[in-house]
C-alpha cells in the first residue's frame, strides 16, 4: 500500500509556525530593543489563546478516544497533542534564549532587570516599602497541606509555588531526630499591581524588578509566623479549556447562554501546566498530584518567569530611542475635526483607513449625529470594543437625544464575550 501524502499542514502546526514568525521579530537585531520585548509579549499572549481554545479542542478529541484523522489532515488527535507539546517546548526554549540576549543588550544601555538576589542597599528600603504599601495588601496566600480541597487556580494567572521547610520541634525532656516538616503554599501574583516595578535610578543606571521577585524578596515578611529553616518560591501557571459551551435551552436568550458559558470557563479543565525548571521535584509532584494533572496534559518546563505576555506593557523608561518612532495618524484630506462632518459628507464620500488615519473622525461623526435634529436613527455593527469605549458613549448619547439606535454586537467575540455582554446590557439599560 502506498503511503498517504497530504497536500496541507494541519492548521494547529501551521498556526504555531505563524507564532514562530512573531518570535523571529523578537530575535531580530534590526528591531529596537524595547519593541523586541513587546514582540516576546505578543508571542506569549498568542500562545495562551492557542492553548485555551485550539489545543483544548484537540485534547478533547484525544481524551474521547476519537482519532479525528479525517479532519486533522491524516494525523491522530493523540499524536497531534504530543507534537504540539514538543513544538511548544522548543519555542519556549527559544523565547528564553532571546529574552536573555535582550536583557544583556539592555544592560549595555544602562537598563538592568534585577532579581531578589541583586538588590543593593540603596534599593532595599524602596522595595520593602513598596511591598508593604502596594503589594502585601493585594496578596492571596494559601497554606495547602491541611486543606480538604485544593483551591481553584485561575486561568492564566501567575502563582508562586512555595515550599517551607520547618525547623524540627525539640521536646522539653529529650530530643528525637526526625525529618523536617514541609509546608506548601501558593501565592497569587496580583494583577492590580504593575508587573514591572521601576526602582530609583542610581546615576545613569535604571533598574526594573518584576513583582514576582519583589514578593520573593519579602517572603520572610509573609511567613514570619513560621519557624522555618528554608523557603523557596517558583512560578507556575495553568491554562484552562476555554471552549465556549452554549446549551440548547430554548427558554434562555443567547445573551444568557453566552454569559453562563463565560462563567463556566472558570471551571474548565487544565490543558497546560507551565513551571519553573528549577522547582524542587517534590514540590512539582505535590502540585501536579493535588491538581490532578497527568501526562495526558501539556506539561511545559520553562524559565523563572511565566506570563511573558506582560512584556507587551514593559515600561519605556523614557528611552524612546529604543522604540520604533511613533507615527501620528494621517489627516483625511478635505475633512476637518473642527467643522461639521455631516455637512462635508453630504457633498462627497470619504474613505478612512484606520489606524493609519485617525479614528477620531468616526467618533465626531457619531457625536454630531447624536445632536443633529435631522438624524432619526443610527444603526451600527460592533465586534470588539475598547475598555472605555467612546463608540458606546456616543451611541448612548444619541439614544438619550431621542434617536432610534440599533446596535448589532457580536457576543461571541473570542475572549471579549464578557466585555461585549456588559456593553450590551449597558446599552439596553440606557434604552
RANORKA-V523569 format. One record per residue. RES is the residue in three letters. NEAR is the number of other C-alpha atoms within 8 Angstrom. D_CENTER is the distance of its C-alpha to the mean C-alpha in whole Angstrom. Layout:
BEGIN
res={RES	RES}
near={NEAR	NEAR}
d_center={D_CENTER	D_CENTER}
END
This chain:
BEGIN
res={UNK	UNK	UNK	UNK	UNK	UNK	UNK	UNK	UNK	UNK	UNK	UNK	UNK	UNK	UNK	UNK	UNK	UNK	UNK	UNK	UNK	UNK	UNK	UNK	UNK	UNK	UNK	UNK	UNK	UNK	UNK	UNK	UNK	UNK	UNK	UNK	UNK	UNK	UNK	UNK	UNK	UNK	UNK	UNK	UNK	UNK	UNK	UNK	UNK	UNK	UNK	UNK	UNK	UNK	UNK	UNK	UNK	UNK	UNK	UNK	UNK	UNK	UNK	UNK	UNK	UNK	UNK	UNK	UNK	UNK	UNK	UNK	UNK	UNK	UNK	UNK	UNK	UNK	UNK	UNK	UNK	UNK	UNK	UNK	UNK	UNK	UNK	UNK	UNK	UNK	UNK	UNK	UNK	UNK	UNK	UNK	UNK	UNK	UNK	UNK	UNK	UNK	UNK	UNK	UNK	UNK	UNK	UNK	UNK	UNK	UNK	UNK	UNK	UNK	UNK	UNK	UNK	UNK	UNK	UNK	UNK	UNK	UNK	UNK	UNK	UNK	UNK	UNK	UNK	UNK	UNK	UNK	UNK	UNK	UNK	UNK	UNK	UNK	UNK	UNK	UNK	UNK	UNK	UNK	UNK	UNK	UNK	UNK	UNK	UNK	UNK	UNK	UNK	UNK	UNK	UNK	UNK	UNK	UNK	UNK	UNK	UNK	UNK	UNK	UNK	UNK	UNK	UNK	UNK	UNK	UNK	UNK	UNK	UNK	UNK	UNK	UNK	UNK	UNK	UNK	UNK	UNK	UNK	UNK	UNK	UNK	UNK	UNK	UNK	UNK	UNK	UNK	UNK	UNK	UNK	UNK	UNK	UNK	UNK	UNK	UNK	UNK	UNK	UNK	UNK	UNK	UNK	UNK	UNK	UNK	UNK	UNK	UNK	UNK	UNK	UNK	UNK	UNK	UNK	UNK	UNK	UNK	UNK	UNK	UNK	UNK	UNK	UNK	UNK	UNK	UNK	UNK	UNK	UNK	UNK	UNK	UNK	UNK	UNK	UNK	UNK	UNK	UNK	UNK	UNK	UNK	UNK	UNK	UNK	UNK	UNK	UNK	UNK	UNK	UNK	UNK	UNK	UNK	UNK	UNK	UNK	UNK	UNK	UNK	UNK	UNK	UNK	UNK	UNK	UNK	UNK	UNK	UNK	UNK	UNK	UNK	UNK	UNK	UNK	UNK	UNK	UNK	UNK	UNK	UNK	UNK	UNK	UNK	UNK	UNK	UNK	UNK	UNK	UNK	UNK	UNK	UNK	UNK	UNK	UNK	UNK	UNK	UNK	UNK	UNK	UNK	UNK	UNK	UNK	UNK	UNK	UNK	UNK	UNK	UNK	UNK	UNK	UNK	UNK	UNK	UNK	UNK	UNK	UNK	UNK	UNK	UNK	UNK	UNK	UNK	UNK	UNK	UNK	UNK	UNK	UNK	UNK	UNK	UNK	UNK	UNK	UNK	UNK	UNK	UNK	UNK	UNK	UNK	UNK	UNK	UNK	UNK	UNK	UNK	UNK	UNK	UNK	UNK	UNK	UNK	UNK	UNK	UNK	UNK	UNK	UNK	UNK	UNK	UNK	UNK	UNK	UNK	UNK	UNK	UNK	UNK	UNK	UNK	UNK	UNK	UNK	UNK	UNK	UNK	UNK	UNK	UNK	UNK	UNK	UNK	UNK	UNK	UNK	UNK	UNK	UNK	UNK	UNK	UNK	UNK	UNK	UNK	UNK	UNK	UNK	UNK	UNK	UNK	UNK	UNK	UNK	UNK	UNK	UNK	UNK	UNK	UNK	UNK	UNK	UNK	UNK	UNK	UNK	UNK	UNK	UNK	UNK	UNK	UNK	UNK	UNK}
near={2	3	4	4	4	7	4	5	8	8	7	9	9	9	8	10	8	8	11	10	8	12	12	8	10	14	8	8	5	4	10	11	11	10	12	14	14	13	13	17	13	11	13	11	11	9	9	10	9	9	14	14	11	10	12	13	9	11	12	8	12	12	7	6	6	8	9	10	10	6	6	11	10	8	9	10	15	9	8	10	13	8	8	10	11	8	9	10	11	8	9	9	9	8	10	9	8	10	10	8	8	11	10	8	9	11	9	7	6	9	11	11	9	11	10	9	6	6	9	6	6	6	10	9	8	10	10	9	8	9	12	9	8	9	12	8	7	8	10	7	8	7	10	10	7	5	7	4	4	8	4	5	6	7	9	10	11	11	11	13	13	12	12	13	12	13	9	8	4	7	7	5	4	6	7	6	4	5	5	8	8	8	11	12	13	12	12	11	12	8	6	5	8	7	9	10	9	8	11	8	8	6	4	6	9	12	12	12	13	12	12	10	10	13	10	9	9	10	9	7	6	6	7	7	4	6	7	9	8	7	10	7	10	12	13	13	13	14	13	16	13	9	9	8	6	8	5	4	5	5	4	7	7	6	8	8	11	14	11	9	11	11	8	8	12	9	8	9	6	11	15	12	14	12	15	13	8	7	10	6	6	6	11	9	8	8	8	10	8	8	7	6	11	6	6	5	10	10	10	11	9	13	10	9	9	12	10	10	11	9	10	11	6	10	5	7	4	4	7	8	7	9	10	9	6	4	4	4	8	7	7	9	4	4	9	8	9	4	5	9	13	9	7	9	9	7	6	6	6	7	4	7	6	7	7	7	11	11	8	7	9	7	11	10	10	12	11	11	10	14	9	7	5	4	10	7	8	9	7	7	7	9	8	8	7	6	5	4	8	8	8	9	8	12	11	11	10	16	13	9	8	6	12	9	10	8	8	7	9	9	11	7	10	5	5	10	13	9	8	14	11	8	9	9	8	8	10	7	6	8	7}
d_center={48	46	42	40	38	35	35	31	28	26	23	20	22	22	18	18	20	19	16	18	19	16	16	20	19	18	21	23	26	27	23	23	21	19	18	18	15	13	14	12	9	9	11	8	6	9	10	7	9	12	12	11	14	16	17	17	20	22	21	23	26	26	26	29	31	31	31	30	32	33	30	28	30	33	30	30	27	27	28	25	22	24	24	20	19	22	20	17	19	20	18	16	19	19	16	17	21	20	18	21	23	21	21	25	25	24	26	29	28	28	24	24	21	22	22	24	27	27	28	31	33	33	29	30	31	28	25	27	27	24	23	26	25	21	19	22	22	19	19	19	21	23	26	25	29	31	28	30	27	23	21	18	15	12	9	6	8	9	13	16	19	22	26	29	32	35	38	41	43	46	49	52	55	54	51	49	47	44	40	38	36	32	29	26	23	19	18	14	13	13	10	13	14	13	12	15	18	21	24	27	29	32	34	32	29	26	24	20	19	16	15	15	19	20	20	21	24	25	25	29	28	26	28	32	33	33	36	34	35	31	28	25	21	19	15	14	11	12	10	13	15	14	17	18	22	24	27	31	32	34	35	31	30	27	25	26	25	21	21	22	20	17	18	19	15	15	18	17	18	16	16	14	15	14	16	18	21	23	22	26	27	28	25	23	25	25	22	22	25	24	21	23	21	24	24	24	20	18	18	17	18	16	17	17	13	10	6	8	5	7	10	10	11	13	17	20	22	25	25	25	27	24	22	23	26	25	27	28	28	32	34	35	39	41	39	38	36	39	41	41	39	41	44	43	41	45	46	44	40	38	35	31	29	25	24	27	29	28	26	28	31	30	29	33	34	33	34	37	37	37	40	42	45	45	42	42	39	35	33	30	27	24	20	17	18	17	16	19	21	24	25	25	27	30	30	31	33	35	35	37	39	41	39	38	34	33	29	28	24	22	21	19	17	14	11	13	16	16	16	19	20	20	22	24	26	26	28	30	31	32	34}
END
